[in-house]
Amino acid sequence: MRAQASLEYLLLFAAFFAALAVLLPIMNQTSKEFLLASDSLLAKRITGEVLEEISLMNFLSDGSKKTFEYYPIKLISVYSRGSVVYFSSEEKQYFVETNSIQLIQKTDFNSKFFVILKKDSNRILINVVLG
């Protein structure tokens, strides 16, 4: 009788670990996809907010400034080429065209960072700094 109870507990224990062995890789892949999607949504949101603020700042006077604060989960890259600023995750890339040359070297952010927009001489300058 005791041997049968012990055998039943061992079988339950083995079934639990077998199910865990099947579910762990699935859960791991799902969490990676969530992190990638989350940063892609953040890059898209940053692009939209910067684009909207540039439109608004065109009507403001020189010296106007707006600061945005962001927290990527995994990684967001920011850089510029000419007058285009790129915001990208590991999965997708978005861009904003500005009215002036931007000087942003490619920087990868995996923690808090700021995007600062400043109007100067009828140009809108974008600066990105670590938080």
Buried (B, 14 or more C-beta within 10 A) or exposed (E): EEEEEEEEEEEEEEEEEEEEEEEEEEEEEEEEEEBBBBBBBBBBBBBEBBBEBBEEBEEEEEEBEBEBEBEBBBBBBBBBEEEEBBBBBBBBEBBBEBEBEBEBEEEEBEEEBBBEBBBEEEBBBBBBEEE
